[in-house]
Amino acid sequence: MATHIDYPASMIRAAVLTISDRCSRAEREDLSGPALRTMLKAKLSAEIAAFDIVSDDPDAIAAQLTAWSHPDQKIDLILTTGGTGLAPRDNTPEAAKRVIEREHPGLLELARRRCYDKTPKTYLSRGISGTRNRTLIITLPGSPRGAGEMLEALLDILPHAIETVRGEVTDG
């Protein structure tokens, strides 16, 4: 039986996780996380339920994604920023795969396709997406520009995707 969600269907509850060794040690200012939070509020009228910064450690990433995707949190959307590239410490996709129950590669395929005209480097992002419980998890690049462009590329379909994950869409 589906769990009833007791907040308005139009309100998206989101969390943003910045993944960066340097930001987690306060050696560099986090610019991507705040930019994503601002965009979520402005473009989707989302409520920011949580945000945090963790290192590139896969266990730390997986632990935070697991905690935020617990049904008691009632978080619809988790965006991560950072750790999706080719550097040796870029562990976000692997950590997210440990948490995600059902992968949805189409969302990031669409984002990369839509961002290609701005920069072919979009295909260097190994970002993934999928669901855990009733939470959609999307892993975005670490730069403010890359994260913002990828999120912008998905804004038109995210509300429907979230309604579907919630179980609110019955027409298939």
C-alpha positions in Angstrom: 0.0 0.0 0.0 1.3 3.5 -0.9 2.3 5.8 1.9 0.2 8.9 2.0 2.2 12.1 1.7 0.7 14.9 3.8 2.0 18.0 2.1 0.6 19.8 -1.0 1.3 18.0 -4.3 2.6 21.2 -5.8 5.3 21.6 -3.0 8.5 19.9 -3.8 10.7 19.2 -0.8 14.3 19.1 -1.8 17.8 18.6 -0.3 21.1 19.6 -1.8 24.4 17.8 -1.0 27.7 19.4 -2.0 30.4 16.8 -2.4 33.9 18.2 -2.2 37.0 17.4 -0.1 38.1 21.1 -0.1 34.6 22.5 0.7 34.1 20.0 3.5 37.4 21.2 5.0 36.4 24.9 4.5 39.4 25.4 2.2 37.1 26.6 -0.6 33.7 28.2 -0.6 30.8 26.1 -1.8 29.2 28.0 -4.7 27.3 25.2 -6.4 25.1 24.1 -3.5 23.7 27.6 -2.8 23.2 28.2 -6.5 21.2 25.0 -6.8 19.1 25.9 -3.7 18.4 29.3 -5.2 17.3 27.8 -8.5 15.1 25.2 -6.9 13.3 27.9 -4.9 13.0 30.3 -7.8 12.1 27.9 -10.6 10.2 25.1 -8.8 9.0 26.9 -5.7 10.7 24.1 -3.8 11.1 24.0 -0.1 14.7 23.3 0.8 14.4 20.7 3.5 18.1 20.1 4.0 21.6 20.9 2.7 25.0 19.8 3.7 28.6 19.4 2.5 30.5 16.1 2.7 33.9 15.0 1.5 34.4 12.8 -1.6 34.4 9.7 0.7 31.9 7.2 -0.7 30.7 6.1 2.7 29.9 9.7 3.7 28.1 10.3 0.5 26.1 7.1 0.7 25.2 7.7 4.4 23.8 11.1 3.7 21.8 10.0 0.7 20.4 7.1 2.7 19.4 9.3 5.6 17.7 11.9 3.4 15.9 9.3 1.3 14.3 7.7 4.4 10.5 7.9 4.1 10.3 9.8 7.4 12.2 12.7 5.9 9.6 13.2 3.1 12.2 14.5 0.7 11.1 14.3 -2.9 14.3 15.3 -4.6 18.0 15.1 -3.6 20.5 16.9 -5.8 24.2 16.3 -5.4 26.8 18.6 -6.8 30.4 17.4 -7.2 32.3 14.2 -7.7 30.8 13.2 -11.1 33.9 13.8 -13.2 37.0 11.7 -14.1 39.3 12.7 -11.2 40.5 9.9 -8.9 38.5 11.2 -6.0 35.2 11.6 -8.0 33.2 8.9 -6.2 29.6 10.3 -6.4 28.2 7.9 -9.0 29.6 4.9 -7.3 28.3 6.0 -3.9 24.9 6.9 -5.3 24.6 3.4 -7.0 25.0 1.9 -3.6 21.9 3.8 -2.4 19.7 4.0 -5.5 17.1 1.1 -5.7 16.0 1.9 -9.3 18.3 3.7 -11.7 16.8 6.1 -14.2 19.6 6.9 -16.8 17.2 8.8 -19.0 17.2 11.9 -16.9 20.9 12.6 -17.1 21.0 11.5 -20.8 18.4 14.2 -21.4 20.3 16.8 -19.4 23.6 16.0 -21.2 21.8 16.1 -24.6 20.2 19.5 -23.8 23.5 21.0 -22.5 25.6 19.8 -25.4 25.2 22.9 -27.5 26.5 25.0 -24.6 29.5 22.8 -24.0 30.5 19.3 -25.2 32.2 18.9 -21.9 28.8 18.0 -20.4 29.6 14.5 -21.5 32.5 14.3 -19.1 30.0 14.2 -16.2 29.3 10.6 -15.1 26.2 11.8 -13.2 23.4 9.3 -12.6 19.9 9.4 -11.3 17.4 7.1 -9.8 15.1 6.5 -6.9 15.3 5.2 -3.3 11.9 4.9 -1.6 9.9 7.9 -2.8 13.0 10.1 -3.4 14.5 11.0 -6.7 18.3 11.3 -6.5 20.2 13.2 -9.2 23.9 13.7 -9.2 25.2 16.9 -10.9 28.6 18.3 -11.7 30.5 20.3 -9.1 30.9 23.6 -10.9 28.2 26.2 -10.4 27.8 26.5 -14.2 27.7 22.8 -14.9 25.3 22.0 -12.0 23.0 24.9 -12.9 22.9 24.1 -16.6 22.2 20.4 -16.0 19.4 21.3 -13.5 18.0 23.9 -15.9 17.8 21.2 -18.6 15.5 19.1 -16.4 13.3 21.8 -14.8 10.4 21.2 -17.3 10.1 17.5 -16.4 11.0 17.4 -12.8 7.6 18.2 -11.4 6.0 15.3 -13.3 8.8 13.0 -12.4 8.4 13.7 -8.7 4.6 13.3 -8.9 5.2 9.9 -10.5 7.7 8.9 -7.9 5.2 9.9 -5.2 2.6 7.7 -6.9 0.3 10.6 -7.8 0.3 9.9 -11.5 -2.1 7.2 -12.5 -2.4 7.7 -16.3 0.9 6.1 -17.1 
